[in-house]
């Protein structure tokens, strides 16, 4: 791609398209008033409906590798949190409260993955990909795309045979674009724990090596006037402690360390406070929009990373 072509591309790209039409729009499958049936544990085990705790990744070698669904937001969470939107304190507002935003300039990058949550709908592409925003919800995910960092895909368990509303997350910590977004050593477990550390506002990193079945954390985060309480428990028995069948197993698991430690973090989320007049919607996007120059800088950096690895 030449520089003149890039400038032509930028100058002809309406900003409204960047901010209003992301590749992965919020789904309408999980809305208030839907007939959810939440079991006591807050989710249905995907295996009971023919599903899996691993995603399905295309074109792996060997074929058939997947990535762990290692975080679950429970269906027993406040219903408003489980609605896949940023308005009214919804799911994407909750993600923003602990530092994860939508993809760079609303444009999807990377390959899709599928998951079967055992809810009768079979394997489906992720609802969306969220990336660590490095403290900048507007452009920070562009930095994550180029330089690497924590990110996750998610799916909502909302099929007719297992409609818990629980949100299943596959989190991982990736290397920069120049290194083809490979996953760092222990990157599935670290990503899960750094996500949980953010969601519970821990003052220090969660010590991954010390976690066991039953370990708990809790804490509060906030965004756009909503304050969330997240209560987390790590549970074994759903994922295997293994590298078998795991994508990127050569880089993630090494020196006797399994790529996946067998723990899933289950999160119950409550809204403690909301803005005055709860029917007032929070901004559909962060209020500070990037300038065309800022967009050009970001895209030039991405182009340079792709052309000069």
C-alpha positions in Angstrom: 0.0 0.0 0.0 1.5 3.3 -1.1 1.4 6.5 1.0 -0.8 8.3 -1.6 -3.2 5.5 -1.6 -3.3 5.5 2.2 -4.0 9.2 2.2 -6.8 8.8 -0.4 -8.2 6.0 1.8 -8.2 8.2 4.9 -9.6 11.3 3.2 -12.5 9.3 1.7 -13.4 7.3 4.9 -16.3 9.0 6.7 -15.7 9.3 10.4 -19.3 8.4 11.1 -18.6 5.0 9.6 -15.7 4.5 11.9 -17.6 5.3 15.0 -21.1 4.1 14.2 -20.7 0.9 12.3 -18.2 -1.5 14.0 -17.6 -4.9 12.4 -19.1 -6.6 15.4 -22.3 -4.7 16.4 -24.0 -5.4 19.7 -26.2 -8.5 19.5 -29.9 -8.4 20.2 -30.0 -12.0 21.4 -29.6 -11.0 25.1 -31.9 -8.2 25.9 -34.0 -7.3 29.0 -37.2 -9.3 29.1 -35.8 -12.3 27.3 -36.9 -15.6 28.8 -33.7 -16.5 30.6 -33.6 -19.5 32.8 -30.6 -19.1 35.1 -29.5 -22.3 37.0 -28.2 -22.0 40.5 -24.5 -22.0 39.4 -25.2 -19.1 37.0 -24.5 -20.9 33.7 -25.0 -24.1 31.9 -22.0 -26.4 31.4 -21.5 -26.3 27.6 -20.5 -30.0 27.6 -24.0 -31.0 28.7 -25.4 -29.6 25.4 -22.7 -31.0 23.1 -20.5 -27.9 23.5 -16.9 -27.4 24.7 -14.8 -25.2 27.0 -12.4 -24.6 24.0 -13.0 -22.4 21.0 -12.6 -23.7 17.5 -9.8 -22.0 15.6 -9.5 -22.4 11.8 -6.3 -23.4 10.0 -4.3 -24.5 13.0 -1.4 -27.0 12.8 -2.2 -29.6 13.8 -5.8 -29.1 12.9 -8.5 -28.9 15.6 -6.8 -26.7 18.1 -8.7 -24.3 20.3 -8.4 -21.6 23.0 -9.8 -21.8 26.5 -13.0 -20.2 27.7 -11.3 -19.1 30.9 -13.6 -16.4 32.3 -17.4 -16.5 32.7 -19.7 -13.6 33.7 -22.5 -15.4 35.5 -26.1 -15.2 34.4 -26.9 -14.4 38.0 -25.3 -11.0 37.5 -27.5 -7.9 37.4 -29.5 -8.2 34.2 -28.5 -4.7 32.9 -24.8 -5.8 32.9 -25.6 -8.8 30.6 -27.2 -6.7 27.9 -24.6 -6.4 25.1 -24.5 -2.6 24.8 -22.7 0.3 26.3 -25.9 2.2 27.1 -27.6 1.9 30.5 -24.5 0.3 32.2 -24.5 -2.6 29.9 -21.8 -5.2 29.1 -19.6 -3.0 27.0 -19.7 -0.2 29.6 -18.7 -2.8 32.2 -15.7 -3.8 30.0 -14.7 -0.1 29.7 -14.7 0.1 33.5 -11.7 -2.2 33.7 -9.8 -1.0 30.6 -11.1 -2.9 27.6 -12.7 -1.3 24.6 -13.8 -2.2 21.1 -11.4 -2.8 18.3 -9.2 -0.1 16.7 -11.4 2.5 15.0 -14.2 0.0 15.0 -12.5 -2.2 12.5 -12.2 -5.9 13.1 -8.7 -7.4 12.8 -7.5 -10.9 13.2 -9.3 -14.2 12.4 -12.6 -15.1 13.9 -13.0 -18.0 16.3 -16.1 -20.1 17.0 -17.5 -21.5 20.3 -20.3 -23.9 21.1 -21.8 -23.0 24.4 -24.2 -26.0 24.4 -27.2 -23.8 24.1 -28.6 -25.4 21.0 -27.1 -23.0 18.4 -23.9 -25.0 17.7 -20.6 -23.2 16.8 -20.9 -19.5 16.4 -18.4 -16.7 15.7 -17.4 -14.5 18.6 -19.8 -11.7 19.5 -16.9 -9.3 19.5 -13.2 -8.8 20.3 -12.3 -6.5 23.1 -8.8 -5.1 23.5 -6.9 -3.5 26.4 -7.1 0.2 25.8 -3.9 1.4 27.7 -5.9 4.1 29.4 -7.4 5.5 26.2 -10.8 4.1 25.2 -10.7 5.9 21.9 -7.3 5.0 20.4 -5.7 2.7 23.0 -6.9 -0.5 21.3 -5.0 0.6 18.2 -1.9 0.4 20.3 -2.8 -3.0 21.5 -3.4 -4.1 17.9 0.1 -3.0 16.9 2.1 -3.6 20.0 0.3 -6.5 21.5 -1.3 -6.9 24.9 -4.4 -8.4 26.6 -7.5 -9.0 24.6 -10.5 -11.3 24.6 -13.3 -12.7 22.6 -16.7 -13.4 24.0 -20.0 -15.3 23.4 -23.3 -15.1 25.2 -25.1 -18.3 26.2 -28.6 -17.4 25.0 -29.9 -20.3 22.9 -33.3 -21.8 23.6 -31.9 -25.0 25.2 -29.6 -23.2 27.7 -30.5 -19.5 28.0 -28.6 -18.5 31.1 -27.4 -15.1 29.6 -23.9 -15.9 30.9 -21.0 -14.4 29.0 -18.2 -16.8 28.1 -14.8 -15.2 27.5 -11.6 -16.5 25.9 -8.8 -14.2 27.1 -5.2 -14.2 25.9 -2.1 -12.0 25.9 -0.7 -11.5 22.4 2.7 -10.4 21.0 3.0 -7.4 18.6 1.9 -7.5 15.0 5.5 -7.9 13.9 5.5 -11.3 15.7 2.2 -12.3 14.1 0.2 -11.9 17.3 1.5 -15.2 18.7 0.6 -15.7 22.4 3.2 -15.1 25.1 4.4 -17.8 27.4 1.6 -18.7 29.9 -0.5 -16.1 28.0 -3.9 -17.7 28.5 -3.6 -17.9 32.3 -1.8 -14.5 32.6 -4.5 -12.8 30.5 -7.3 -14.3 32.6 -5.7 -13.2 35.8 -4.7 -9.7 34.6 -8.3 -9.2 33.4 -9.6 -10.3 36.8 -7.1 -8.1 38.5 -8.4 -5.1 36.6 -12.1 -6.1 37.1 -11.5 -6.3 40.9 -9.1 -3.3 41.1 -6.3 -5.3 42.6 -3.3 -3.1 43.7 -0.8 -5.9 42.6 -0.7 -8.5 40.0 -2.7 -11.7 40.8 -0.1 -14.4 41.4 -1.1 -17.0 38.8 1.1 -19.7 40.2 -0.6 -19.5 43.6 -4.2 -19.8 42.4 -6.2 -22.9 43.4 -9.7 -24.2 43.1 -11.8 -21.8 45.3 -9.5 -18.8 45.2 -11.6 -15.6 45.4 -11.2 -11.9 44.6 -13.6 -8.9 44.7 -13.5 -5.2 44.0 -15.1 -2.3 42.3 -14.7 -0.5 39.0 -16.6 2.4 37.4 -17.3 4.0 34.1 -19.8 6.7 32.8 -21.3 7.0 36.3 -21.9 3.3 36.9 -20.1 1.5 39.7 -19.7 -2.2 39.4 -19.0 -4.8 42.1 -17.2 -7.9 40.8 -17.0 -11.1 42.9 -14.8 -13.8 41.4 -14.2 -17.4 42.2 -11.7 -19.7 40.5 -13.0 -23.2 39.8 -11.4 -26.3 38.5 -13.0 -29.2 36.7 -14.2 -27.5 33.5 -11.0 -27.0 31.7 -8.1 -29.6 31.7 -4.7 -28.7 33.0 -3.0 -29.5 29.7 -1.3 -28.3 26.5 -3.1 -30.9 24.4 -5.4 -29.4 21.9 -4.5 -25.9 22.8 -3.7 -23.3 20.1 -0.2 -21.8 20.2 0.8 -24.6 22.6 4.5 -24.3 21.5 4.8 -20.8 22.8 2.3 -20.8 25.6 3.3 -24.0 27.3 7.0 -24.8 27.8 9.5 -26.1 30.4 6.9 -28.3 32.0 4.2 -25.6 32.2 0.8 -26.5 30.7 -0.7 -24.0 28.3 -3.9 -24.1 30.4 -3.9 -24.5 34.2 -7.4 -25.9 34.3 -9.0 -23.0 36.2 -11.9 -20.9 35.1 -12.7 -17.5 36.7 -16.4 -17.1 37.4 -17.5 -13.5 37.9 -20.8 -12.2 39.5 -21.3 -8.6 38.6 -23.6 -6.1 40.4 -24.3 -2.5 39.7 -23.8 -0.6 43.0 -24.7 2.9 41.7 -26.0 4.4 38.5 -26.1 7.9 37.2 -28.9 10.2 38.3 -31.9 9.1 36.3 -31.1 5.6 35.3 -33.0 5.8 32.1 -30.5 8.4 30.8 -28.1 6.5 28.5 -24.4 6.7 28.8 -22.5 7.9 25.6 -22.6 5.4 22.8 -18.9 6.0 22.3 -16.2 7.7 24.3 -16.9 11.4 24.0 -13.4 12.4 22.8 -13.2 11.6 19.1 -9.8 11.3 17.4 -8.9 13.8 14.8 -8.2 12.7 11.2 -4.5 13.4 11.9 -4.6 11.0 14.9 -6.2 8.3 12.7 -3.6 8.8 10.1 -0.8 8.4 12.6 -2.3 5.2 14.0 -2.8 3.7 10.5 0.7 4.8 9.4 2.1 3.0 12.4 0.1 -0.1 11.6 1.2 0.0 8.0 4.9 0.4 8.9 4.6 -2.5 11.3 3.2 -4.7 8.5 5.7 -3.6 5.8 8.8 -3.5 7.9 8.7 -6.4 10.4 
